[in-house]
Amino acid sequence: MADTNAAEDPDLVGFCAHLKLERRVSDYTLRNYRQAGERFAEWLRAQEGWTGDFAAVNARQVRSYLVELRRDLGRRTIHNHVSGLRGLYRYLRQQGKADSNPFDGVNLPKLEKPLPKFLTETQMRALLEAPAKLYQAGEMDDFTALRDSVILELLYGGGLRVSELCELNLRQIDLEQGVARVLGKGGKERLCPLGRVALECLRRFLDLSGASMEAVAPAVFTAKGKRLKPAQVQRLLKTHLKAAGLPLDMTPHKLRHSFATHLLDHGADLRSVQELLGHASLSTTQVYTHVSVARLKEAHRQAHPRA
């Protein structure tokens, strides 16, 4: 899709450096925004008369580009794509290289807002028990089973994003207080209570691994001496989903959905859940109230004689 010249465009290189070093976005966001910029530059390069100056792009060209995108991409991908390009132009304006942002105010296809998928408490319990089942069946060694148990407990019990879990260092954990100091989106730090069960698993895991809390900044989770990556966490999750007889399309992020939904089901207030999740906006957290209400309505529909 993107060519070498697009990847080497100095404005795109500068934008990506800005995202990584100043905005401190996730690797996933960085990749998506870089690809959005490269694709746009490639399209512009194919248009007659474009000299490589992003500032020269006008609203008519942007509308034509969006028509092109609708032929190839889904609605949500288009929204993410345009978000990246808006960010590119914000960066160019900060650098004094553009006077306006041609992507501001563009009409985008409406998004459906499906409720977040999550596991029920019974399903979650089965998943958390899966590593021990595999160990007892001789299908997993004790170290891997304990490591995976800790990972599942932190994703669900602490509500961590998978990127936050993979970047977690030993010195970010306070075993006495039972919290982890997590660096979230945009470099924002928050405290995540880990819970009694997660802490117990973590202590046993650290004892077994021989990790030292005094080390400078070792990763909590590694594989073959290297920091665990999100794709590896996804694979190990599928192993345990299969062992527990659960849907294989569940992702680490859906364990975070489960964390939030179960908190609200048990009476946690929305502001506290927002803080625990590290959401910048309360509106982002409010989707979980819709999940809880939908579950209540379904329970009412199934059980009440007048429903």
N, C-alpha and C positions, 0 to 999 in steps of 0.2 A: 504494500500500500504506500508507505513512505519511501522516498528515495534518499540517496546519500546526501545530496545537496540540501534537502529539507532538514535532515538530522543535524547538518553542520551550520545551519543558519545562525548567525551570531545573536540575533534577538531571541531565538528559541533556546539557544544554549544559555544565555543570560537569564531567561525566564525560569528555566529548569533549575539553575543554580539558586535563584531567589526562592523557589518553592522548597528546595531541599535544605538550604542553610538558614534562611530567614523565617519562612513560613513553617518549616519543619513538618511538611505533610507526610503522610504514609507513603511507602514505596508504591502501593497500589494506585493512590491518587496521582503521584508523580508520573507513573507510567501512562495512565489514562490521559492526563493533561498534555504530556509530551506528544503522545500519538495524535491528540486532537490538533495540536499546533502543526505537526508534520503533515497531517492529512490536508489541512487548510492551505498550507504553503504549497503543497504539491498541486492542489486544485488551482490555486492562483497562478502558479507557474505555467499552467496549461492555457491560461486566458491570455488573449492577445494584448500586448502592451504593458503587462505587469513588470515592474522593474525591480521587484524584491522589497519594496517599501510597504510595510504593513499599514502605515499611516495613510497611504493613498487609497485604501479600500473604502468603498462607499456603501450606503444602505442597499442600493440595487444589487451590488455584487453579493452582499450577505444574503439577500432574499433568494438569489439564484443558487447560492451554495446550499441553503437549507432545503430547497427543492431537490437538489442532488442527494442530500443526506437521507431524505425521506424514502428514496428508492432503495437504499441499502441497509438502513439501520432502524432498529426499533425505537419506540418513543422514549423510553428511559435512557437509552444510549445517546440519543440526540440531545436530551437535556444535559447529560453529563458532559457531552462533547462541547456544547455551547457554554456551559459553566467554565470549562477549561479555557475557551477562547475569550470569554469575558475577563478571566483572570489575566490572560496574556496582555490584553489591551489596558487593563488597570496598571500592570507592570510597566508597559510602554509609556503610559501617561506620567507615571512617577519618574521615569527616566527622561522625561521631556521629549520623547520620540513620537508622541501622538497627541493630538488635541482633543480627541473624542473617542468614544467607545461605540463602534458601529453595531455591536451585539446587544447594547442596552435597549430594552423595550421591544425586542423582536417577538413575534407571535410564535409560540411553540405548541406542538400537539399536546392536548391535555393528557395527564397521566391518571391511570386508574390507581386507586390507593388500597391495595389489598391489605388486610390485617396481617401483622407479623405472624409467621408460623412459630410454634413452640411445642415443647414436650409437656405432657401432663406431669403432675408430681409422681404418679405411679410409673410412668415411662422413664422419668428422670432417675428414679430410684433404681430401675433395672439397668440403665446405662452406667450409673456410678458403681454398680456391683459387677459389671462385665469384666474389668481387668482381673479381679480376684477369681472369677469363674474360669477365665482362660488360664490363669496360673495353676489353679487346682486341677485343671484338666491336662496339665503338662504341655499346653500350647504356647506358653509365654514364660520367660524366666522371671525371677522375683524382682530384679531391678527394674526391668521394663514395665512390669505390671504396677509396681509402686509409682514409678515415674508417671505413667499414664493416669493412674488414680489421682495424683496430685494435679495434673493438668486439667482433668475433668472437673475436679473440685474447685479449682481456681476460676475456670471459665464460668461455671454455674454459681458457685458460692460467693465469688468476688465480682462477678459481672464484667470480667476483663474482656477487652477486645483481643482477638488472636494476635494482633501485632504487638499489643502491650504485654501479653504473656511471653512472646518470643524475645522481646527486648528486656524482660525483667532480669535485674541483677541481684545478687545476694544482699548487697548493702541497702537495697530498697525495701527489704523486709525487716520488720520489727517483730520478732517472735514474742517478746514480752507483752507488747501492746496488742498483738494479733492483727496487725495491719500491714498493707503494702503501700508504699509511696509510688504511685504509677504516673508515668509521663504519657499523657494522652494526646489527642489531636491538637495541632497548633502549639505543641510544647507545653500545654497546660497540665499542671501537676494536681493530683487529687489523692486522697487517702481512701483505700479500699479495705474495709473490714473483711477478714478472710473466713471467719467462722470457726467454731470449735473443731469440726471434723476435718476441714481443710488444713488447719494448723497441725493437728495430730498426724495426718498423712505427710505433711511437709517436714515435720521434725524427723519422722522415721526415714523419709527419703534422703534428707541431708546427712543423717547418721550413716546410712548405707552407702551414700556416694562419697563420703569423706570430705565434703565441701567445707571450706572455712569461711565464716562470716567476716573474717579480717582481711580477706583478699581484696585487691583493689576494685575490680569490677567484673567478676566472673559471671557468666550467664547462669541462671538457675537451671535451665533446661538445654541439654546438648545431645548430640548424636554423633558418634565417632569423633569426638573432640571439638566439634563445631556447634555454634549456636543453632538451636532448632529453628526451622523456617515454618511460616504459616502453612505451606503446602504439605509439609510433613505432619503437622498437627491435624490437618484435614484427613490425611490418609489413616492416621492412627484412630481418629474418631470413627471413620467408616468401619474399621476393624471391630470396634466395640459396639457400634450400632448393629452390625450383623450378628454379633454374639448375643446381643440383647433382643434380637428379633424386631428391631425398630426400623423405620423408614431410612433408607440410605441417603436420601436427599437432604438430611439435616446437616447443617454446617456449624462450625464453632460459633458463628454470630447468632445462630438460632438458640444456642444455649444461653446467650446473653438476653435474648427475647424471653426465654423461660425464666431467667433470674428476675427480670423486671415484672413479668406477669404474676409470678408467684408472690412477690413482695406485695403488690397491690391487692391480690386476692386475700392476703392475710392482714390487710389493714394499714399498710405503710402509706404515708401521705406522698402526694405527687412531687413536692419539692425535694423531699429526701431521696426519692428514687432518681430524680433529675441529677442531684449531686453525686449519688453513687455511680450513676452511669457516665458522668462527665459530659452531659449534654449542655451546650451553650444556651439553648433555647428551651423553654418549658414546652413549647408547642411540639417539639420533637418527642418529648416524653409522653405527651398526652395520647399518642396512638395506643399506648398500652391500656389506658382506661377504656378505650373502645373494645379492646380484646376482652377485658373483664366483664364489661356490660354485655357483650355478645354471648359470653359463656353463661351469664346469669339468665339471659332471655331464653337460651336454648334449654337450660335446666328447668325453667318455668314451663316452657312449651311441652316438654316431655313428661313433667310430673303433675302439673296442676290440672284439675278436672275442667276448669273454665278457660284454659289457655287456647 
